[in-house]
Structures are given as structure tokens and as C-alpha cells.
Amino acid sequence: MRLGNTPLKALLLLTWTSACVAATDPSPWQWSTEARSESRLGLAWRGPGSHEAETRWQQQFDGRQADEQQWHLELEGLWRARGVQEGRLGQAFYRHRQGPWQWTVGRQVHDWSITDTVSPSDLLTPRDWRDPTRPRKIALPSLSLRHTQDDGQLALVISPGATASRLPDGVWAPSLPAGISLLPVQHPAQQTQLGLRWTGQALGGDSSVVLYRGHSPAATAVWSQTNAGQPALQPLQDRLNALALGHTRELGEHTLLRLEWGRHQARRSDSFSQWVAGIEQSLDGPGGDGLRLVLQWQGEHAVRRSPDAPEGWWDFRRLFNHQLLARIQQQVDDPEAWRLSLEGSWKPGERQHLIRIEAQRRLGKPLEITLGAVAIAGAPETFWGQYRHLSRWTASLLWRL
């Protein structure tokens, strides 16, 4: 699987984000409206007719009554120069709190991750992988119930059916071998999903246990065929039973340890155990500024290969397996000073990596600018290697009113 071999001739990326918050209602209910629009104008081509331009927008509405009740609504839109127009409902829920209890009903994003890679514990919410360098989470209809006490928290999530994840497309769409077609993602069957999570103090730190029965949040693929009988790959979100454990603890004054382990038992795709180990360290930077260093390694074991799963197809559940994730961020007290960050992933033995560097600065009270670059490298048959021609410069503006 690889993209075309014609060199990338140019890429220009401009992001414009704005936010607007309405005045507070003096009634017992306090209403606020927050409108955010992100316009991303890009130009990238590998040959005639393959230009790419994109605009995103998002609008949020919130209403609260003290700390007991909350309404939340998000509207999202996407426009692409290739004729893709999309409007969809994001998160939209009602939340009620009473004493130690909280229940929420509607479209929600559930983030149960402990680490920053593809977390073994983050099993409920599907992903939008259309730009794999910045995957987004997709809200799904669900009812969540949470009970909090001094010694821990118990959360239960019930969803009547899974929401389909999205595969890379546009300039990120992978090429398939000759004669192989890629079918549309098969929408998961409308079967109930259940997630149960306990968090609390154990083993000298914060620990968690997750039990899950439902669909995989990321698409895998199995062999299939087109209506004409030609070989094809069918992306699907397989039925999944999973157990995940997480642990976070301090190692000294400036060091934090994060650990995760999960066992994923699938029906038609590969089953495996997955683990992540990470260290976060606070350091003294130049000029008295602080630095935050994050190092994480993700691996797997006890892999049971499925005969239905094709060789060479990228399993997004295991995208960062056997890779090192690193991030270093500059922490400054002056809001109008430049803040630098460097992050990336590296897989030894395959010489493939993704590196992102960004410099951010506040220009007065309402305006913030971010300049950056993304470098992608690897052999053509590797995941990041197929996108190596999409290394690019980036620029974004954030305007707050």
C-alpha cells in the first residue's frame, strides 16, 4: 500500500480559528454560546487534478444551572475542494449531578485513556482518521452513569449501537495493490455496547480497571469481493471484548510514571495483548523556563492472527505498536513569549517516523499565532512511509472575542 510516486510539488496550510462567547443570562439558568470556526486552506498536489483545500468549522452552545444541570450542543462542518461537504452533530447531551451521582444522556465523547498513544483503555469512542497525524474523536449516542466517593469512582456507559470510524482520505488516502478494491466502511451492527470503569487509589498511585463489550473503536479489514467478483478489502469495526488496566504514580517530585495493559479479544480480526509504559519529567530549561518531557513506548504480545485479516493492512488499534512516542514542551510564565514544542514517533528497524515542531506566541489579548512543520519519513511499504511526500509547513491563527 503506497501513494503515487509523483513528487509532492507544494503544500500550503493556513488555519483560522475564532471563538465567540455570548453574555451570561441573569436568570437561574446561565446560557453561553461559543462559536469556533477553523478554516484550513491547503494546496498539495502530486500531479494534475489532485489539489486539496479544506475548511472546518465548529459551533458550541452551553447552558448551566449552578453545578447541577448542563446542556451542551456542538455543530460541525467540513468542506473540501474535491466536492466533499459535510455537516454533522457533534456532542449533544444533558447532564445532571446530585450528590455523588452524575448521569449524562445524548451524544458524548468518552476519553478513558491513560497514555497518549492509541490507549488500550480508550475503547468506547470511535476515531476520525481522515488526517492520521491529527485523529479526532467522534461522539456516539450513549447513557453514562458515574458515582464518586473519596476512595474512587465507578462509571458505567451504555450505547445502543456503535458509530462508524473514518479512514484516511483525500491526500491521505492510501493506494492499494493493482486489482484490489477498498469497499466503504461497514457500519457496525446495532448491538449494545457496555463499558465499566473503576478508578481509585491502589498500589501507591491512581489505578483503573476497564471492562468492555462492544465494537472496536478503530476500523480493521477482512478479505471480501466486489459485486463483480473482484478481490476487495472490507473495512469493519469488529466485535470486541476487552479488559484494560491502568496505573499512574509519582516517582519523586518531578517524575510521573504511566502504565497501561489491555487484552483485546476480537471476533474476525486479530486478538492481542497490548501495553504502554511512559515517563513524564519536569526539567529546568534555558533562561529559567520549565520543560516537560514525555517518553512512551507501546508494544504487544500474545497475538492471535485471524485468517480473515489480510497481511499489510494497517490495524489502527495497533498503529503505534513497537514505537517510541516523545514530546518536549517549553513552559513559560509570560503569555506573550514564544513557546516551543517538539513531538514525534519513531519505530526502530523500519526507519519510519513522524516529527512535528511548533512555535506558539500570543500577539495581544485576542490573537495567537502558531508556526510549525511536520516531517514524515519511512520506506514506502511502512505506514508513515506511504505519506512521506506530505511533509509540510503549517501556520495557524487563533482569534478570541
C-alpha positions in Angstrom: 0.0 0.0 0.0 1.5 3.3 -1.1 0.7 6.6 -2.5 1.6 7.6 -6.1 5.3 8.1 -6.9 5.0 11.6 -8.4 6.8 14.0 -6.0 4.9 16.5 -3.9 5.3 19.9 -5.5 3.8 22.2 -3.0 1.8 22.4 0.2 0.4 25.5 2.0 -1.6 25.2 5.1 -3.4 28.1 6.8 -5.7 27.6 9.8 -8.0 30.3 11.1 -9.9 29.7 14.3 -12.3 32.1 16.0 -14.2 31.9 19.3 -17.1 34.0 20.4 -18.8 33.7 23.9 -22.2 35.4 24.4 -23.2 37.3 27.6 -24.4 35.4 30.6 -28.2 35.3 31.2 -29.0 36.8 34.6 -31.7 34.1 35.2 -31.0 31.0 37.3 -30.1 29.2 34.1 -26.8 30.6 32.7 -26.6 30.3 28.9 -23.5 30.7 26.9 -22.8 30.4 23.1 -19.3 29.6 21.9 -18.7 29.7 18.1 -15.5 28.3 16.8 -14.6 28.1 13.2 -11.4 26.6 11.7 -10.6 27.4 8.1 -7.8 25.4 6.7 -6.7 26.4 3.2 -4.2 23.9 1.8 -2.6 23.3 -1.6 -1.0 19.9 -2.2 -0.5 18.1 -5.4 1.2 15.0 -6.8 0.0 15.7 -10.3 -2.7 17.5 -12.3 -6.1 17.5 -10.7 -5.1 16.4 -7.2 -5.3 19.7 -5.4 -6.6 19.7 -1.8 -8.2 22.5 0.1 -10.2 22.2 3.3 -12.3 24.3 5.7 -13.6 23.2 9.1 -16.0 24.9 11.5 -17.5 24.2 14.9 -20.1 25.9 17.0 -20.9 25.2 20.6 -23.8 26.0 22.9 -23.9 25.6 26.7 -26.5 26.1 29.4 -26.0 25.6 33.1 -28.0 25.8 36.3 -25.5 26.1 39.1 -23.4 22.9 39.1 -26.4 20.6 39.0 -27.6 20.7 35.4 -25.9 21.3 32.0 -27.0 21.3 28.3 -24.3 21.0 25.7 -24.6 21.1 21.9 -21.9 21.1 19.1 -22.4 21.5 15.4 -19.6 20.7 13.0 -18.9 21.2 9.3 -16.3 20.2 6.7 -15.8 21.5 3.2 -13.2 20.2 0.7 -12.3 21.4 -2.7 -12.8 17.9 -4.2 -16.6 18.2 -3.6 -16.8 16.9 0.0 -19.3 18.8 2.0 -20.3 17.5 5.4 -22.4 18.8 8.3 -22.9 16.7 11.4 -24.0 16.8 15.0 -21.0 16.6 17.5 -21.5 16.2 21.2 -25.1 16.9 22.3 -26.1 15.9 25.8 -27.9 16.7 29.0 -26.1 16.2 32.3 -27.4 16.1 35.9 -25.5 16.0 39.1 -26.8 15.2 42.5 -24.5 14.5 45.4 -22.0 11.7 44.4 -24.1 10.8 41.4 -23.9 12.1 37.8 -25.8 10.9 34.8 -25.5 12.1 31.2 -27.6 11.2 28.2 -27.0 12.1 24.5 -24.1 12.1 22.1 -20.9 12.0 24.1 -17.1 11.6 23.8 -15.7 9.2 26.4 -12.0 9.5 27.0 -10.7 6.8 29.3 -7.1 6.9 28.1 -4.1 6.9 30.5 -1.4 7.4 27.9 -1.1 9.5 24.7 -0.7 6.7 22.1 -3.6 4.6 20.9 -4.6 3.8 24.5 -5.6 0.2 25.4 -8.1 1.6 27.8 -9.8 4.1 25.5 -12.3 1.7 23.9 -15.6 3.4 23.6 -15.2 6.4 21.2 -14.5 5.8 17.5 -11.9 7.9 15.7 -11.8 10.1 12.6 -8.5 9.1 10.9 -9.0 11.2 7.7 -5.8 13.1 8.7 -3.9 10.4 10.6 -1.4 12.9 12.0 -4.3 14.6 14.0 -7.0 12.0 14.6 -10.3 13.3 16.1 -12.8 11.6 18.4 -16.4 11.1 17.2 -19.3 11.4 19.6 -21.6 8.4 19.9 -25.1 8.2 21.4 -24.9 6.8 25.0 -26.1 7.0 28.6 -23.4 7.3 31.2 -23.7 7.0 35.0 -21.0 7.9 37.4 -20.7 7.6 41.2 -17.8 9.3 43.0 -16.6 8.7 46.6 -13.4 9.6 48.4 -11.8 6.3 47.7 -12.7 6.0 44.0 -15.1 6.4 41.1 -17.2 4.0 39.2 -18.5 4.8 35.7 -20.9 2.8 33.5 -21.6 3.6 29.8 -24.3 2.1 27.7 -24.6 2.8 24.0 -27.4 1.3 21.8 -25.1 0.9 18.8 -21.6 1.7 17.6 -20.7 4.7 15.4 -18.5 4.1 12.4 -15.0 5.4 12.4 -13.4 7.2 9.4 -10.4 6.1 7.3 -7.8 8.3 5.8 -9.0 10.0 2.6 -8.1 12.9 0.3 -4.3 13.4 0.0 -4.0 10.9 2.9 -5.9 8.1 1.1 -3.6 5.1 0.7 -3.1 3.3 -2.6 -3.9 -0.4 -2.9 -2.1 -3.0 -5.0 -3.4 -3.4 -8.5 -6.6 -5.3 -8.8 -7.6 -4.8 -5.1 -10.6 -2.5 -4.3 -11.4 -0.9 -1.0 -15.1 -1.1 0.0 -16.8 1.6 2.2 -16.5 1.0 5.9 -19.1 -1.5 7.0 -21.3 0.2 9.6 -21.3 -1.7 12.9 -24.3 -3.7 13.7 -26.7 -2.0 16.1 -25.8 -4.1 19.1 -25.5 -2.7 22.6 -22.1 -1.6 23.9 -21.2 -1.7 27.5 -18.2 -0.1 29.3 -17.5 -0.3 33.0 -14.6 1.6 34.6 -13.3 1.8 38.2 -10.7 4.4 39.2 -9.2 4.8 42.6 -6.1 4.7 44.8 -4.2 1.4 44.7 -0.6 0.2 44.6 0.7 3.6 45.7 -0.9 5.6 42.9 -4.0 6.1 40.8 -5.2 2.8 39.2 -8.0 1.9 36.9 -9.8 -1.2 35.6 -11.9 -1.2 32.4 -14.3 -4.0 31.2 -15.7 -3.6 27.7 -18.1 -5.5 25.4 -19.0 -3.9 22.1 -17.2 -2.9 18.9 -13.7 -1.9 18.2 -13.3 2.0 18.1 -11.0 1.6 15.1 -11.6 0.0 11.7 -9.8 -3.2 10.8 -10.3 -5.1 7.5 -11.1 -8.6 6.2 -10.9 -10.1 2.7 -14.1 -9.7 0.6 -15.1 -9.2 -3.0 -17.0 -6.6 -5.2 -20.3 -7.3 -6.8 -18.4 -8.2 -9.9 -16.5 -10.9 -8.0 -13.2 -9.0 -7.9 -11.0 -9.2 -4.7 -11.5 -6.4 -2.2 -10.8 -5.3 1.3 -13.8 -4.7 3.6 -13.1 -2.3 6.5 -15.2 -3.0 9.5 -15.4 -2.4 13.3 -15.1 -5.9 14.7 -17.0 -7.2 17.8 -14.6 -6.8 20.8 -14.4 -8.0 24.4 -11.6 -6.3 26.3 -10.1 -5.9 29.7 -7.7 -3.0 30.4 -5.6 -2.0 33.5 -4.0 1.4 34.1 -1.7 2.9 36.7 -0.2 6.3 37.4 2.1 7.2 40.2 4.7 9.8 41.1 8.4 8.8 41.2 10.0 11.6 43.1 9.0 15.3 43.0 9.3 15.8 39.2 8.6 12.4 37.6 5.4 10.7 36.8 5.0 7.0 35.7 2.1 5.9 33.4 1.4 2.2 32.7 -1.4 0.5 30.7 -2.1 -3.0 29.7 -5.1 -4.4 27.7 -6.3 -7.7 26.4 -8.4 -7.4 23.2 -10.4 -10.4 22.1 -11.9 -9.9 18.6 -14.3 -12.0 16.5 -12.9 -11.8 12.9 -9.7 -9.7 13.2 -6.5 -10.2 15.2 -6.7 -10.7 19.0 -3.8 -9.4 21.1 -2.5 -8.1 24.4 -1.1 -4.5 24.3 0.9 -2.5 26.8 2.2 1.1 27.1 4.9 2.4 29.5 5.6 6.1 29.9 7.6 8.6 31.9 6.9 12.3 32.3 9.7 14.5 33.6 9.8 18.2 34.6 13.2 19.8 33.7 14.8 23.2 34.0 15.0 24.8 30.6 17.1 27.7 29.3 16.5 31.2 30.8 14.7 29.8 33.8 11.8 28.3 31.8 10.5 24.9 32.5 10.5 21.9 30.2 8.1 19.0 30.2 9.5 15.7 28.7 7.2 12.8 27.8 8.5 9.4 26.7 6.2 6.4 25.9 6.8 3.0 24.4 3.9 0.8 23.1 4.2 -2.9 22.5 2.2 -6.1 22.1 2.3 -9.8 22.9 0.2 -12.9 22.7 -1.0 -12.0 19.2 -3.5 -14.5 17.6 -3.6 -13.9 13.9 -7.1 -14.1 12.2 -7.3 -16.0 8.9 -9.8 -13.3 7.7 -7.3 -10.4 8.3 -5.1 -9.5 5.2 -1.3 -9.1 5.5 -0.2 -5.5 5.1 -3.5 -3.8 6.1 -2.9 -1.2 8.8 -4.7 -2.1 12.0 -5.4 1.3 13.6 -5.8 -0.3 17.0 -2.1 -1.2 16.8 -0.8 1.8 14.8 1.9 2.8 17.3 3.0 -0.7 18.5 6.8 -1.1 18.8 7.2 2.7 18.5 8.6 5.4 20.8 6.5 8.5 21.3 8.4 11.5 22.5 7.3 15.1 23.4 9.1 18.0 24.9 7.3 21.3 25.6 8.5 24.6 26.9 6.6 26.1 29.8 6.8 29.9 30.1 5.2 32.3 32.5 5.0 35.2 30.0 1.9 34.6 27.8 3.3 36.8 25.1 6.6 34.9 24.8 7.3 32.2 22.3 6.5 28.6 23.4 8.2 25.7 21.6 7.2 22.1 21.4 8.6 19.1 19.6 6.9 15.7 19.3 7.1 12.6 17.2 7.0 8.9 16.9 9.9 6.6 15.8 9.9 2.9 15.0 13.3 1.3 15.2 14.2 -1.1 12.4 11.9 0.4 9.9 13.4 3.9 9.9 9.9 5.4 9.8 8.9 8.5 11.9 6.6 11.4 12.2 8.0 14.6 13.7 6.1 17.8 14.5 7.7 21.1 15.7 5.6 24.1 16.7 6.3 27.6 18.0 3.4 29.5 19.6 3.1 33.1 20.6 0.3 35.4 21.8 0.0 38.6 19.9 -2.0 40.8 22.1 -5.1 39.6 24.1 -7.3 38.2 21.3 -4.7 36.8 18.8 -2.4 33.8 19.0 -0.2 32.5 16.2 1.3 29.1 15.8 4.0 28.2 13.2 5.2 24.7 12.7 6.4 21.9 10.4 5.7 18.2 10.0 8.3 15.8 8.7 7.3 12.2 7.7 9.7 9.6 6.6 9.9 5.8 6.1 10.1 3.1 3.5 7.2 3.0 1.0 5.7 -0.2 2.5 5.6 1.3 6.1 2.6 3.2 7.4 4.2 6.6 7.6 6.4 5.9 4.6 3.4 6.0 2.3 2.8 9.6 3.4 6.4 10.7 3.2 5.6 13.2 0.4 3.2 15.1 2.7 5.8 16.7 4.9 4.7 20.3 5.2 4.9 23.7 6.8 1.9 24.9 8.9 0.6 28.2 10.2 -2.5 28.9 12.3 -4.2 31.9 13.8 -6.5 31.8 16.9 -8.8 34.8 17.4 -10.7 35.1 20.7 -13.6 37.6 21.2 
